[in-house]
């Protein structure tokens, strides 16, 4: 596994040298865009909007449109925006991980300590496990400041990027159900249905079935065949009464 970042976790006055490794990977099939006529790959070119000519990568710069013109930024500008955070994941406080709404979660990264930081790494790991807390920190990755949580998992420290508050869209325009008239018996059956379907979370029980079926179709087409995929049909509730639908759901689960 190749590291994507080297730096340190700042734990008080202690700096723990670590490497970051991507903790996630894309499970989607790698499909290419092709020209229907000859199945040649489609290439995307970086084109100057005025000359319509391709621009070499080394000639591309980044800029921000301010008032009536672009302000061009270079690598030093990005470094100057957060110089002290370039190589340190600075722990700012500790929180209960259950207090972080899942809407904030982004990508996760595994950490591995450098040789000189093994003992301090072990201390932070064990302290997080024992306290059942997660650290909140900031760090710079690819010229972008990121907010993250630092939490233990199976004997390693994981850094999970989370979104800043301003990245979450306002919900004020959404219609909320408010105090819909739910009867006690409807609520009781709803809770019973949740209890009946409850079990410890086991990620191994959930597979990417769509891509698995798509791969079957691809392999069959390669042999000139057509796979018949069993379609899941929506079940007909048979009644517009919410209580009746809930009761029928309980019965269905018991028979399964």
C-alpha positions in Angstrom: 0.0 0.0 0.0 1.4 3.4 -1.0 1.2 6.3 1.4 -0.4 9.5 0.1 0.8 11.9 2.8 3.5 12.1 5.4 3.4 14.4 8.4 2.5 14.2 12.1 -0.5 14.1 14.4 -0.2 16.9 16.9 -1.3 15.6 20.3 -0.7 18.5 22.8 3.0 19.1 22.8 3.7 15.7 21.3 4.1 15.3 17.5 3.5 11.7 16.3 5.1 11.1 12.8 2.7 9.2 10.6 1.9 8.2 7.1 -1.6 8.3 5.6 -3.0 5.6 3.3 -6.3 5.7 1.5 -8.8 3.6 3.5 -11.4 3.3 0.7 -11.5 2.2 -2.9 -14.0 2.5 -5.7 -15.9 -0.8 -6.3 -17.6 0.4 -9.5 -16.7 -1.2 -12.8 -14.2 0.8 -14.9 -16.3 1.6 -17.9 -14.7 3.6 -20.8 -16.5 6.1 -23.0 -16.3 5.0 -26.6 -17.2 6.3 -30.0 -20.2 4.2 -31.1 -18.9 3.9 -34.7 -15.5 2.4 -34.1 -15.3 1.8 -30.3 -12.3 4.2 -30.1 -11.8 5.8 -26.6 -13.1 9.3 -26.1 -10.4 11.7 -25.0 -11.0 14.9 -23.1 -8.9 17.9 -24.1 -8.1 21.0 -22.1 -9.0 23.6 -24.7 -8.6 27.4 -24.7 -12.1 28.9 -25.1 -10.8 31.7 -27.3 -8.3 29.9 -29.6 -10.0 26.5 -29.4 -6.5 24.9 -29.2 -5.4 22.4 -26.7 -3.4 23.8 -23.7 -0.4 21.9 -22.4 -0.9 20.8 -18.7 2.3 22.8 -17.6 0.7 26.0 -19.0 -2.5 25.7 -17.0 -2.8 28.0 -13.9 -5.6 28.4 -11.4 -7.4 31.6 -10.7 -10.3 33.2 -8.9 -12.6 35.6 -10.7 -12.8 38.7 -8.6 -15.0 41.6 -9.8 -13.9 42.0 -13.4 -10.7 39.9 -13.7 -9.0 36.7 -12.7 -6.5 36.7 -9.8 -3.9 34.0 -10.5 -2.7 31.8 -7.7 0.6 29.8 -7.5 1.7 27.0 -5.1 3.2 29.5 -2.7 -0.2 31.2 -2.2 -1.8 27.9 -1.2 1.0 27.2 1.2 0.9 30.7 2.7 -2.9 30.3 3.4 -2.2 27.6 6.0 1.6 27.3 6.4 1.5 25.8 9.9 -1.0 23.1 8.9 0.9 21.7 5.9 2.5 18.8 7.7 0.5 18.5 11.0 -2.9 17.0 11.8 -3.5 19.3 14.8 -5.9 17.8 17.4 -8.1 20.7 18.6 -10.6 18.9 20.9 -12.2 15.5 21.7 -15.9 14.6 21.2 -18.2 11.7 21.4 -18.3 10.2 17.9 -22.0 9.6 18.2 -22.5 13.4 18.3 -21.2 13.8 14.7 -24.1 13.4 12.2 -23.2 11.0 9.3 -24.0 13.7 6.8 -20.6 15.2 7.6 -18.6 12.1 6.8 -16.3 12.0 3.7 -13.3 9.7 2.9 -11.3 7.8 5.5 -7.5 7.2 5.7 -5.5 4.6 7.6 -2.4 5.8 9.6 0.8 4.1 10.3 3.4 5.5 12.7 7.0 6.2 11.7 9.6 4.3 13.8 10.3 7.2 16.1 6.6 7.7 16.9 5.5 4.2 17.7 5.1 4.7 21.5 3.3 8.0 21.3 1.0 6.5 18.5 0.2 3.6 20.8 -0.6 5.9 23.7 -3.0 8.0 21.6 -4.6 4.8 20.1 -5.2 3.3 23.6 -6.4 6.6 25.1 -9.0 6.9 22.3 -10.1 3.3 22.8 -10.4 3.7 26.6 -12.1 7.1 26.6 -14.4 6.2 23.7 -13.7 9.6 22.2 -12.7 10.9 18.8 -10.3 13.8 18.2 -11.3 16.7 15.9 -8.5 18.1 13.9 -7.5 20.1 10.7 -4.9 19.3 8.2 -3.9 20.3 4.6 -4.1 17.7 1.9 -3.5 18.6 -1.8 -3.5 22.3 -1.0 -6.9 22.1 0.7 -7.6 22.5 4.4 -9.7 19.6 5.7 -11.6 19.0 8.9 -11.3 15.5 10.2 -12.0 13.2 13.1 -9.3 10.8 14.5 -10.7 7.6 15.8 -9.5 4.0 16.6 -10.4 1.0 14.5 -9.0 -2.6 14.8 -5.8 -1.5 16.4 -5.0 1.5 14.1 -5.8 5.2 14.1 -8.1 6.3 11.3 -8.4 9.8 10.0 -11.8 10.5 8.5 -12.4 13.7 6.7 -15.7 15.5 7.6 -17.3 18.4 5.9 -17.3 22.0 7.3 -20.7 23.4 8.4 -20.8 25.7 5.3 -20.7 22.7 3.0 -24.0 21.4 4.3 -26.9 22.9 2.4 -29.6 24.7 4.3 -32.8 22.7 5.1 -35.2 25.6 5.7 -36.9 25.2 2.3 -37.7 21.6 2.8 -41.2 20.7 3.8 -41.2 18.9 7.2 -43.9 16.5 8.3 -44.4 18.3 11.6 -46.8 16.8 14.1 -48.5 14.3 11.7 -51.3 12.5 13.4 -49.7 9.1 14.2 -51.9 7.0 16.4 -50.5 5.1 19.4 -51.2 1.7 17.8 -49.4 2.8 14.6 -46.4 3.9 16.6 -46.4 0.7 18.6 -46.4 -1.5 15.5 -43.8 0.8 13.9 -41.5 0.3 16.9 -42.2 -3.4 16.8 -41.2 -3.6 13.2 -37.9 -1.8 13.9 -37.2 -4.2 16.7 -37.9 -7.2 14.5 -35.5 -6.0 11.8 -32.8 -4.9 14.3 -29.5 -6.7 14.5 -25.8 -5.9 15.1 -24.3 -4.1 12.1 -22.3 -6.4 9.9 -20.8 -4.8 6.8 -20.0 -8.3 5.3 -23.7 -8.9 4.9 -24.0 -6.1 2.3 -22.5 -6.7 -1.1 -22.4 -4.5 -4.2 -25.0 -6.6 -6.1 -25.5 -4.1 -8.9 -21.9 -4.3 -10.1 -21.8 -8.1 -9.7 -24.9 -8.5 -11.9 -23.5 -6.0 -14.4 -20.3 -8.0 -14.6 -22.3 -11.1 -15.3 -24.0 -9.3 -18.2 -20.7 -8.2 -19.6 -19.2 -11.7 -19.5 -22.3 -13.2 -21.1 -22.3 -10.6 -23.9 -18.6 -11.4 -24.5 -19.8 -15.0 -25.3 -22.7 -13.8 -27.4 -25.3 -14.7 -24.7 -27.9 -12.8 -22.7 -28.2 -13.2 -19.0 -31.7 -13.2 -17.5 -31.6 -11.2 -14.4 -34.3 -11.7 -11.8 -36.0 -8.4 -11.2 -37.3 -7.4 -7.8 -40.9 -6.2 -8.0 -42.3 -3.7 -5.5 -44.7 -5.4 -3.2 -48.3 -4.3 -3.3 -49.4 -3.2 0.1 -53.0 -4.2 -0.7 -54.4 -1.5 1.6 -54.1 2.3 2.0 -54.4 1.9 5.8 -51.0 2.5 7.4 -51.7 0.3 10.4 -52.7 -2.6 8.1 -49.5 -2.2 6.0 -47.4 -2.2 9.2 -49.1 -5.4 10.5 -48.6 -7.1 7.1 -44.9 -6.1 7.2 -44.5 -7.8 10.6 -46.1 -10.9 9.3 -43.9 -10.9 6.2 -40.7 -10.7 8.3 -41.9 -13.6 10.5 -42.4 -15.8 7.5 -39.0 -15.0 6.0 
